[in-house]
Amino acid sequence: MKKIITVQNLLSKGESSTLKHLQRRLFLRQSLTLGALSLLSGCQITEQKDVDQILHAMSAWNDRVQGWLFDPRKLAPEYPESAITHPFPFNAFYDEDEVPVIDEADYRLELAGLIQDKKPWALPELYALPQVSQITRHVCVEGWSAIGKWSGTPFGAFLKRVGADTSAKFVGFKCDDDYYTSIDMATALHPQTLLTFRYADQILPAKYGFPMKLRVPTKLGFKNPKHIRAIFVTNEYPGGYWEDQGYNWFSGS
């Protein structure tokens, strides 16, 4: 670990981002040797494409199992304010000085897909929605976690308000930092899934996702998109930024 930190300190910004990307990719495979994959697949694996195919099949299988096991009534643990992590870590596929700058006055949340009322939402309209707060743990796929206080409107209530088809399979998100991801409808309707507008009782800072972040305490951190610009409902698998590079799509409890 010390060697990685030292190398990152010496690398340029662009090279550092590349190294982070490689570390994430290696994390996906660190627990699987070629021998283990051969045993699981029942065949001899000699090429990288074989490894990728087996990993993809295993990932899809994991997604199905996690979906079957997901309990939409089970709540993630919540914590007292004394447990909040200070400072809450910044995390993205870019450096903090590359966080997008979004004009509050011009911002509009766009809605698409299987939604009846597709009118765009301005920030004052979103801020006027009923809001709740939660203190929950953010769990990163890289192995660290942190506890923070998030405030916003229950996402399930918002979907119903705009006439979303809640029998559809997926809800997708497009963001101002070119990130994109998607979640299953059961998770979208979970009572702790929030469209958050505040962190620690303050307007959401840019580094944490201004103007809006989806907070999903039942899923890993990369399923919590920031800087959300568009939401859509669909029955066609939408994928995601990391999911399209090999991460398990469901990634939840």
Secondary structure as UniProt FT lines:
FT   HELIX           2..10
FT   HELIX           13..29
FT   TURN            30..31
FT   HELIX           34..41
FT   HELIX           48..69
FT   TURN            72..73
FT   HELIX           81..83
FT   HELIX           96..98
FT   TURN            104..106
FT   STRAND          109..113
FT   HELIX           123..127
FT   STRAND          132..139
FT   TURN            141..142
FT   STRAND          145..154
FT   HELIX           155..161
FT   TURN            162..163
FT   TURN            166..167
FT   STRAND          170..175
FT   TURN            176..177
FT   STRAND          180..184
FT   HELIX           185..188
FT   TURN            191..192
FT   STRAND          194..199
FT   TURN            200..201
FT   STRAND          202..203
FT   HELIX           206..208
FT   TURN            209..211
FT   STRAND          213..215
FT   TURN            217..218
FT   HELIX           221..223
FT   STRAND          228..234
FT   TURN            241..242
FT   HELIX           243..245
//
